Amino acid sequence: MSYIDQEATGKLLCLAVKSSSFSVSEICKEMNISTTSIYNWFRGDTLPSIENLFLFAELVGQKVDDIVVYVSDRNNKADAA
């Protein structure tokens, strides 16, 4: 089964903010979201919507692929066959 690792993604989202020129409150204001929402992302409690994910990536100067941890078992199945 393939999935997005919410906790690992949250950690990357948090690191992306720390390495950007924005504060959490500035990002929240720019995205029109609450600080509760973004901290839920950081903890891995929830994930941003696709739209918010792309906006977030743009704001922090990252590619979506670099801030989302996608776990795929496709490679594992190929190895097992």
Residue pairs with C-beta under 8 A, 6 or more apart in sequence:
1 73
2 70
2 71
2 72
2 73
2 74
3 70
3 71
4 47
4 68
4 69
4 70
4 71
5 44
5 69
5 70
5 71
6 44
6 45
6 46
6 47
7 43
7 44
8 44
8 69
9 41
9 44
9 47
9 67
9 68
9 69
10 41
10 42
10 43
10 44
10 45
11 42
11 44
12 66
12 67
12 68
12 69
13 38
13 41
13 42
13 48
13 56
13 67
14 42
16 56
16 57
16 60
16 62
16 66
16 67
17 23
17 24
17 27
17 38
17 60
19 60
20 27
20 59
20 60
20 61
22 30
22 59
22 60
24 35
24 38
24 39
25 35
27 38
27 56
27 59
27 60
28 34
28 35
28 37
28 38
30 59
31 52
31 55
31 56
31 59
33 52
37 46
37 48
40 46
41 47
41 48
47 53
48 56
53 64
53 67
53 68
54 64
56 67
57 63
57 64
57 66
57 67
60 67
